[in-house]
Amino acid sequence: MSAGANLVSFVAIGVLVGCGVTLLLERSLSRILLGIILIGNGVNLLIIFGGRSGRAPVVGVTEPDRMSDALPQAMVLTAIVITFGFTAFLLAISYRSWYLTGDDEVPDDLEDQQIVRRAARREVSTADLGGEPPETDPEQVDAPAPWQRRREGGPG
C-alpha cells in the first residue's frame, strides 16, 4: 500500500472544508469557531498531501532523491500556530459575547436591518449616483473635526 494521498483522503479533505464553510456561514460564534478549526485542519491536510513523501530530510543520512519535502511540513506547523492564535481570539470574543448577552449569536447591525426593511418595502436605496462633486456629496463629506472648526473661525 502506498503512503501517498488517495481518493479517500481528498474526499475527507473536501468534507472537512465543506463542513467548515457551512459552519462559518452561521450566526453563532461557537459554530464559526468550529468552522475555522475544520477549515484549518482540511487545508493543513491538503498541504501535507501536496508534498513529496519519502524518508527523513536529513543530509548525510538519506540520499537526496529519496528525501521528503520539508517545506509543506514547515508550512503546516506555521498554519497550526496561526489557527491556534485565531481560535484563541475567537474563543475570547465568544466568551465575552456570552458573558455580556447570554448567548453568542451575532446580531445584525443597524445598516443590515435597514436594508432588510427597504427590501421588504421594495424601496430603492439612497445610493450615490455621482451627480454632485465630492465637496457637497453628503455621503462623502464628514463633519469637520472640532480643531478644524476652530481654525476656520467657526464655533468651538
Accessible surface in RSA format (square Angstrom, percent):
REM  Atomic radii and reference values for relative SASA: ProtOr
REM  Chains: A
REM  Algorithm: Lee & Richards
REM  Probe-radius: 1.40
REM  Slices: 20
REM RES _ NUM      All-atoms   Total-Side   Main-Chain    Non-polar    All polar
REM                ABS   REL    ABS   REL    ABS   REL    ABS   REL    ABS   REL
RES MET A   1   226.94 117.5 134.63  89.1  92.31 219.8 113.25  96.3 113.68 150.6
RES SER A   2    92.80  78.4  66.73  89.1  26.06  60.0  54.49 116.0  38.31  53.7
RES ALA A   3    96.26  88.5  58.09  89.7  38.17  86.8  69.24  97.5  27.02  71.6
RES GLY A   4    36.54  45.1   0.00   N/A  36.54  45.1  23.59  64.7  12.95  29.0
RES ALA A   5    41.98  38.6   7.73  11.9  34.25  77.9   8.14  11.5  33.85  89.7
RES ASN A   6    72.25  49.8  63.39  61.3   8.86  21.3  37.21  89.6  35.04  33.9
RES LEU A   7   139.96  77.9 130.63  93.5   9.33  23.5 133.20  93.5   6.76  18.2
RES VAL A   8   114.74  75.5 112.67 102.0   2.08   5.0 114.20  99.2   0.54   1.5
RES SER A   9    18.60  15.7  12.71  17.0   5.89  13.6  17.83  38.0   0.78   1.1
RES PHE A  10    89.74  44.9  80.90  50.1   8.83  23.0  81.35  49.3   8.38  24.0
RES VAL A  11    84.66  55.7  78.61  71.2   6.05  14.6  84.02  73.0   0.64   1.7
RES ALA A  12    45.14  41.5  38.90  60.0   6.24  14.2  44.55  62.7   0.59   1.6
RES ILE A  13     9.58   5.4   9.58   7.1   0.00   0.0   9.58   6.9   0.00   0.0
RES GLY A  14    42.31  52.2   0.00   N/A  42.31  52.2  33.89  93.0   8.41  18.8
RES VAL A  15    87.44  57.5  80.94  73.3   6.50  15.7  86.72  75.3   0.72   1.9
RES LEU A  16    44.84  25.0  44.50  31.8   0.33   0.8  44.84  31.5   0.00   0.0
RES VAL A  17    46.00  30.3  46.00  41.6   0.00   0.0  46.00  40.0   0.00   0.0
RES GLY A  18    35.47  43.7   0.00   N/A  35.47  43.7  33.11  90.9   2.36   5.3
RES CYS A  19    60.15  45.5  55.40  61.8   4.75  11.2  12.88  32.6  47.27  51.0
RES GLY A  20     0.00   0.0   0.00   N/A   0.00   0.0   0.00   0.0   0.00   0.0
RES VAL A  21    65.93  43.4  65.93  59.7   0.00   0.0  65.93  57.3   0.00   0.0
RES THR A  22    85.09  60.5  81.57  82.7   3.52   8.4  59.16  79.5  25.94  39.2
RES LEU A  23    44.45  24.8  44.45  31.8   0.00   0.0  44.45  31.2   0.00   0.0
RES LEU A  24    62.28  34.7  52.03  37.2  10.25  25.8  52.03  36.5  10.25  27.6
RES LEU A  25   141.37  78.7 113.41  81.1  27.96  70.3 117.26  82.4  24.10  64.9
RES GLU A  26    67.08  38.5  59.38  44.9   7.69  18.3   4.67   9.0  62.41  51.0
RES ARG A  27   103.91  43.6 101.45  51.7   2.45   5.8  50.35  68.8  53.56  32.5
RES SER A  28    15.47  13.1  14.76  19.7   0.71   1.6  10.46  22.3   5.01   7.0
RES LEU A  29    18.94  10.5  18.66  13.3   0.28   0.7  18.66  13.1   0.28   0.8
RES SER A  30    49.78  42.1  49.02  65.4   0.76   1.7  34.05  72.5  15.73  22.0
RES ARG A  31   119.83  50.3 119.83  61.1   0.00   0.0  12.49  17.1 107.34  65.1
RES ILE A  32    31.72  18.0  31.72  23.6   0.00   0.0  31.72  22.8   0.00   0.0
RES LEU A  33    17.40   9.7  17.40  12.4   0.00   0.0  17.40  12.2   0.00   0.0
RES LEU A  34    95.38  53.1  95.28  68.2   0.11   0.3  95.28  66.9   0.11   0.3
RES GLY A  35     0.00   0.0   0.00   N/A   0.00   0.0   0.00   0.0   0.00   0.0
RES ILE A  36    33.93  19.3  32.68  24.3   1.25   3.0  32.81  23.6   1.12   3.0
RES ILE A  37    55.79  31.7  55.70  41.5   0.10   0.2  55.70  40.1   0.10   0.3
RES LEU A  38    46.19  25.7  46.19  33.0   0.00   0.0  46.19  32.4   0.00   0.0
RES ILE A  39    37.71  21.5  37.71  28.1   0.00   0.0  37.71  27.2   0.00   0.0
RES GLY A  40    12.36  15.2   0.00   N/A  12.36  15.2  12.07  33.1   0.29   0.6
RES ASN A  41    69.64  48.0  67.85  65.6   1.79   4.3  12.75  30.7  56.90  55.0
RES GLY A  42     0.00   0.0   0.00   N/A   0.00   0.0   0.00   0.0   0.00   0.0
RES VAL A  43    60.51  39.8  60.38  54.7   0.13   0.3  60.51  52.6   0.00   0.0
RES ASN A  44    15.57  10.7  15.51  15.0   0.05   0.1   9.08  21.9   6.49   6.3
RES LEU A  45    69.08  38.5  68.89  49.3   0.20   0.5  69.01  48.5   0.07   0.2
RES LEU A  46    86.83  48.4  84.22  60.3   2.61   6.6  84.22  59.1   2.61   7.0
RES ILE A  47    41.14  23.4  33.88  25.2   7.27  17.5  39.71  28.6   1.44   3.9
RES ILE A  48    70.71  40.2  61.09  45.5   9.62  23.2  61.09  44.0   9.62  26.1
RES PHE A  49    64.31  32.2  44.85  27.8  19.47  50.7  47.71  28.9  16.60  47.5
RES GLY A  50    67.38  83.1   0.00   N/A  67.38  83.1  33.66  92.4  33.72  75.5
RES GLY A  51    21.01  25.9   0.00   N/A  21.01  25.9   6.17  16.9  14.84  33.2
RES ARG A  52   141.26  59.3 127.04  64.8  14.22  33.9  67.92  92.8  73.35  44.5
RES SER A  53    76.98  65.0  53.80  71.8  23.18  53.4  32.73  69.7  44.25  62.0
RES GLY A  54    48.53  59.8   0.00   N/A  48.53  59.8  19.89  54.6  28.63  64.1
RES ARG A  55   133.66  56.1 125.89  64.2   7.77  18.5  30.86  42.2 102.80  62.3
RES ALA A  56    58.44  53.7  45.90  70.8  12.54  28.5  51.92  73.1   6.52  17.3
RES PRO A  57    55.87  40.7  33.84  30.9  22.03  80.1  33.84  27.9  22.03 136.9
RES VAL A  58    75.35  49.6  72.41  65.6   2.94   7.1  75.35  65.5   0.00   0.0
RES VAL A  59   136.26  89.7 114.95 104.1  21.31  51.3 114.95  99.9  21.31  57.8
RES GLY A  60    78.29  96.5   0.00   N/A  78.29  96.5  40.46 111.0  37.83  84.7
RES VAL A  61   112.86  74.3  85.57  77.5  27.30  65.8  90.68  78.8  22.19  60.2
RES THR A  62     9.62   6.8   3.57   3.6   6.06  14.4   1.99   2.7   7.63  11.5
RES GLU A  63    88.14  50.6  83.48  63.2   4.67  11.1  49.24  95.2  38.90  31.8
RES PRO A  64   109.78  80.0 100.24  91.4   9.54  34.7 100.66  83.1   9.12  56.7
RES ASP A  65   122.06  85.5  89.08  88.7  32.98  78.0  50.03 117.7  72.03  71.8
RES ARG A  66   135.09  56.7 126.81  64.6   8.28  19.7  36.49  49.9  98.60  59.8
RES MET A  67    25.48  13.2  24.97  16.5   0.51   1.2   6.73   5.7  18.75  24.8
RES SER A  68    13.86  11.7   9.82  13.1   4.04   9.3   6.76  14.4   7.10  10.0
RES ASP A  69    55.93  39.2  50.28  50.0   5.65  13.4   7.53  17.7  48.40  48.3
RES ALA A  70    49.27  45.3  43.99  67.9   5.28  12.0  44.15  62.2   5.12  13.6
RES LEU A  71   114.63  63.8 108.89  77.9   5.74  14.4 112.29  78.9   2.34   6.3
RES PRO A  72    13.73  10.0  13.73  12.5   0.00   0.0  13.73  11.3   0.00   0.0
RES GLN A  73    82.06  45.9  80.34  58.7   1.72   4.1  27.31  58.1  54.74  41.5
RES ALA A  74    52.91  48.7  47.36  73.1   5.55  12.6  51.18  72.1   1.74   4.6
RES MET A  75    90.75  47.0  83.85  55.5   6.91  16.4  74.16  63.1  16.59  22.0
RES VAL A  76    14.01   9.2  14.01  12.7   0.00   0.0  14.01  12.2   0.00   0.0
RES LEU A  77   117.31  65.3 116.74  83.5   0.57   1.4 117.10  82.2   0.21   0.6
RES THR A  78    79.06  56.2  74.36  75.4   4.70  11.2  52.96  71.1  26.10  39.5
RES ALA A  79    25.82  23.7  22.17  34.2   3.65   8.3  25.37  35.7   0.45   1.2
RES ILE A  80    85.18  48.5  83.01  61.8   2.17   5.2  84.19  60.6   0.99   2.7
RES VAL A  81   105.16  69.2 101.40  91.8   3.75   9.0 102.76  89.3   2.40   6.5
RES ILE A  82   115.11  65.5 107.77  80.3   7.34  17.7 113.52  81.7   1.59   4.3
RES THR A  83    30.48  21.7  27.75  28.1   2.74   6.5  19.02  25.5  11.47  17.3
RES PHE A  84   150.09  75.1 145.89  90.4   4.20  10.9 149.70  90.8   0.38   1.1
RES GLY A  85    38.82  47.9   0.00   N/A  38.82  47.9  32.92  90.3   5.90  13.2
RES PHE A  86    90.29  45.2  84.79  52.5   5.50  14.3  88.00  53.4   2.29   6.5
RES THR A  87    24.54  17.5  24.54  24.9   0.00   0.0  23.19  31.1   1.35   2.0
RES ALA A  88    51.33  47.2  40.61  62.7  10.73  24.4  45.58  64.2   5.75  15.2
RES PHE A  89   117.52  58.8 111.50  69.1   6.02  15.7 116.93  70.9   0.59   1.7
RES LEU A  90    16.30   9.1  16.02  11.5   0.28   0.7  16.02  11.2   0.28   0.8
RES LEU A  91   100.57  56.0 100.57  72.0   0.00   0.0 100.57  70.6   0.00   0.0
RES ALA A  92    59.77  55.0  48.35  74.6  11.43  26.0  55.82  78.6   3.95  10.5
RES ILE A  93    66.38  37.8  62.98  46.9   3.40   8.2  65.58  47.2   0.79   2.2
RES SER A  94    11.80  10.0  11.63  15.5   0.17   0.4   0.77   1.6  11.03  15.5
RES TYR A  95   133.53  62.3 128.08  72.9   5.46  14.2  99.65  74.9  33.89  41.8
RES ARG A  96   133.33  56.0 133.33  68.0   0.00   0.0  48.19  65.9  85.15  51.6
RES SER A  97    25.11  21.2  18.82  25.1   6.28  14.5  16.33  34.8   8.77  12.3
RES TRP A  98   141.44  56.8 138.50  67.0   2.95   6.9 117.60  62.7  23.84  38.7
RES TYR A  99   138.95  64.9 115.31  65.6  23.64  61.5  69.01  51.9  69.94  86.2
RES LEU A 100   112.70  62.8  79.32  56.7  33.38  83.9  81.30  57.1  31.40  84.5
RES THR A 101    98.22  69.9  61.89  62.7  36.33  86.6  69.53  93.4  28.69  43.4
RES GLY A 102    53.61  66.1   0.00   N/A  53.61  66.1  30.35  83.3  23.26  52.1
RES ASP A 103    71.71  50.2  68.42  68.1   3.29   7.8  34.16  80.4  37.55  37.4
RES ASP A 104    25.46  17.8  24.63  24.5   0.83   2.0   4.97  11.7  20.49  20.4
RES GLU A 105    85.30  49.0  77.69  58.8   7.61  18.1  33.53  64.9  51.76  42.3
RES VAL A 106    55.45  36.5  52.66  47.7   2.80   6.7  53.98  46.9   1.47   4.0
RES PRO A 107   107.62  78.4  90.21  82.2  17.41  63.3  98.38  81.2   9.24  57.4
RES ASP A 108    63.08  44.2  48.90  48.7  14.18  33.5   4.63  10.9  58.45  58.3
RES ASP A 109    83.48  58.5  73.36  73.0  10.12  23.9  45.85 107.9  37.63  37.5
RES LEU A 110   135.34  75.4 133.18  95.3   2.15   5.4 133.18  93.5   2.15   5.8
RES GLU A 111   121.92  70.0 121.22  91.7   0.70   1.7  35.80  69.2  86.13  70.3
RES ASP A 112    63.38  44.4  61.93  61.6   1.45   3.4  11.16  26.3  52.22  52.1
RES GLN A 113    72.33  40.4  69.38  50.7   2.96   7.0  19.48  41.5  52.85  40.1
RES GLN A 114    75.52  42.2  74.60  54.5   0.93   2.2   9.73  20.7  65.79  49.9
RES ILE A 115   104.03  59.2 102.36  76.3   1.66   4.0 103.13  74.3   0.90   2.4
RES VAL A 116    95.26  62.7  91.98  83.3   3.28   7.9  94.27  81.9   0.99   2.7
RES ARG A 117   119.18  50.0 116.56  59.4   2.62   6.2  53.62  73.3  65.57  39.7
RES ARG A 118    68.70  28.8  68.70  35.0   0.00   0.0   8.39  11.5  60.31  36.6
RES ALA A 119    69.84  64.2  46.92  72.4  22.92  52.1  56.06  78.9  13.78  36.5
RES ALA A 120    84.47  77.7  45.23  69.8  39.24  89.3  57.49  81.0  26.98  71.5
RES ARG A 121   142.51  59.8 114.76  58.5  27.75  66.1  65.89  90.1  76.62  46.4
RES ARG A 122   215.80  90.6 184.42  94.0  31.38  74.7  66.36  90.7 149.44  90.6
RES GLU A 123    86.58  49.7  64.82  49.0  21.76  51.8  30.48  59.0  56.09  45.8
RES VAL A 124   139.23  91.6 115.61 104.7  23.61  56.9 119.76 104.1  19.47  52.8
RES SER A 125    61.03  51.6  49.88  66.6  11.15  25.7  28.10  59.8  32.92  46.1
RES THR A 126   106.64  75.8  88.26  89.5  18.39  43.8  75.52 101.4  31.12  47.0
RES ALA A 127    62.62  57.6  41.67  64.3  20.95  47.7  50.43  71.0  12.19  32.3
RES ASP A 128    65.09  45.6  34.20  34.0  30.89  73.1  21.70  51.1  43.39  43.3
RES LEU A 129   168.10  93.6 131.54  94.1  36.56  91.9 136.23  95.7  31.87  85.8
RES GLY A 130    58.89  72.6   0.00   N/A  58.89  72.6  28.57  78.4  30.32  67.9
RES GLY A 131    74.49  91.9   0.00   N/A  74.49  91.9  40.44 111.0  34.04  76.2
RES GLU A 132    70.31  40.4  54.00  40.9  16.31  38.8  22.87  44.2  47.44  38.7
RES PRO A 133    71.39  52.0  65.04  59.3   6.35  23.1  71.16  58.8   0.23   1.4
RES PRO A 134    85.17  62.1  80.49  73.4   4.68  17.0  82.75  68.3   2.43  15.1
RES GLU A 135   130.40  74.9 110.60  83.7  19.80  47.1  67.14 129.9  63.26  51.6
RES THR A 136    94.21  67.0  71.07  72.1  23.13  55.1  74.57 100.2  19.64  29.7
RES ASP A 137     3.35   2.3   3.33   3.3   0.02   0.0   0.15   0.4   3.19   3.2
RES PRO A 138   107.37  78.3  77.98  71.1  29.38 106.8  87.27  72.1  20.09 124.9
RES GLU A 139   100.90  57.9  62.85  47.5  38.06  90.6  47.65  92.2  53.25  43.5
RES GLN A 140   111.68  62.5  79.85  58.4  31.83  75.8  23.07  49.1  88.61  67.2
RES VAL A 141    73.94  48.7  54.27  49.1  19.68  47.4  57.17  49.7  16.77  45.5
RES ASP A 142   126.79  88.8 109.61 109.1  17.18  40.6  32.85  77.3  93.94  93.7
RES ALA A 143    91.34  84.0  61.96  95.6  29.38  66.8  68.19  96.0  23.15  61.3
RES PRO A 144    59.60  43.4  52.27  47.6   7.33  26.6  56.57  46.7   3.03  18.8
RES ALA A 145    32.94  30.3  25.50  39.4   7.44  16.9  31.24  44.0   1.71   4.5
RES PRO A 146    79.09  57.6  77.57  70.7   1.52   5.5  78.96  65.2   0.12   0.8
RES TRP A 147   129.35  51.9 125.22  60.6   4.14   9.7 107.93  57.5  21.43  34.8
RES GLN A 148    65.78  36.8  64.95  47.5   0.83   2.0   8.75  18.6  57.03  43.3
RES ARG A 149    96.46  40.5  95.91  48.9   0.55   1.3  23.86  32.6  72.60  44.0
RES ARG A 150   140.24  58.9 120.49  61.4  19.75  47.0  45.64  62.4  94.60  57.3
RES ARG A 151   185.76  78.0 151.44  77.2  34.32  81.7  69.95  95.6 115.80  70.2
RES GLU A 152   135.34  77.7  96.10  72.7  39.23  93.4  48.18  93.2  87.16  71.2
RES GLY A 153    67.46  83.2   0.00   N/A  67.46  83.2  34.09  93.5  33.37  74.7
RES GLY A 154    33.94  41.9   0.00   N/A  33.94  41.9  20.76  57.0  13.18  29.5
RES PRO A 155   115.13  83.9 101.22  92.3  13.91  50.6 113.16  93.4   1.97  12.3
RES GLY A 156    84.13 103.7   0.00   N/A  84.13 103.7  51.07 140.2  33.06  74.0
END  Absolute sums over single chains surface
CHAIN  1 A    12048.6       9825.2       2223.4       8013.5       4035.1
END  Absolute sums over all chains
TOTAL         12048.6       9825.2       2223.4       8013.5       4035.1
